[in-house]
Amino acid sequence: MLDLTIPNEHSYQQEIVDTTLAAFLSGDISRDQAMEEITNGWEKITDEMGREEQKTFYRTSLGMTP
């Protein structure tokens, strides 16, 4: 698995995933709540950054043509 190499990667990984997983592992939220929070958080960031722009950055990071 490759690291996520797109703008604002920190927000996706550390702010959304790590925070949500900590809440899940401590029993504060359920599995379904964790999945929903991660999905909603990633969608919000992607919408703010521009979905097509993020796809282009990601494809380029994999050596693919945009």
For each residue, the residues with C-beta under 8 A, 3 or more apart:
1:
2: 5 61 62
3: 9
4: 9 12 13 58
5: 2 9 57 58 61
6: 9 12 49 54 57 58 61
7: 49 53 54 57
8: 11 12 45 49
9: 3 4 5 6 12 13
10: 13 14 15
11: 8 14 15 16 45
12: 4 6 8 9 15 16 17 41 42 45
13: 4 9 10 16 17 18
14: 10 11 17 18 19
15: 10 11 12 18 19 41
16: 11 12 13 19 20 37 38 41 42 45
17: 12 13 14 20 21 38
18: 13 14 15 21 22
19: 14 15 16 22 23
20: 16 17 23 24 29 34 37 38 41
21: 17 18 24 25 34
22: 18 19 25 26
23: 19 20 26 28 29 34 37
24: 20 21 27 28 29 30 31 33 34
25: 21 22
26: 22 23
27: 24
28: 23 24
29: 20 23 24 33 34 37
30: 24 33 34
31: 24 34 35
32: 35 36
33: 24 29 30 36 37
34: 20 21 23 24 29 30 31 37 38
35: 31 32 38 39
36: 32 33 39 40
37: 16 20 23 29 33 34 40 41
38: 16 17 20 34 35 41 42
39: 35 36 42 43
40: 36 37 43 44
41: 12 15 16 20 37 38 44 45
42: 12 16 38 39 45 46
43: 39 40 46 47
44: 40 41 47 48
45: 8 11 12 16 41 42 48 49
46: 42 43 49 50 51 54
47: 43 44 50 51
48: 44 45
49: 6 7 8 45 46 53 54
50: 46 47 53 54
51: 46 47 54 55
52: 55 56
53: 7 49 50 56 57
54: 6 7 46 49 50 51 57 58
55: 51 52 58 59 66
56: 52 53 59 60 66
57: 5 6 7 53 54 60 61
58: 4 5 6 54 55 61 62
59: 55 56 62 64 65 66
60: 56 57 63 64 66
61: 2 5 6 57 58
62: 2 58 59
63: 60
64: 59 60
65: 59
66: 55 56 59 60
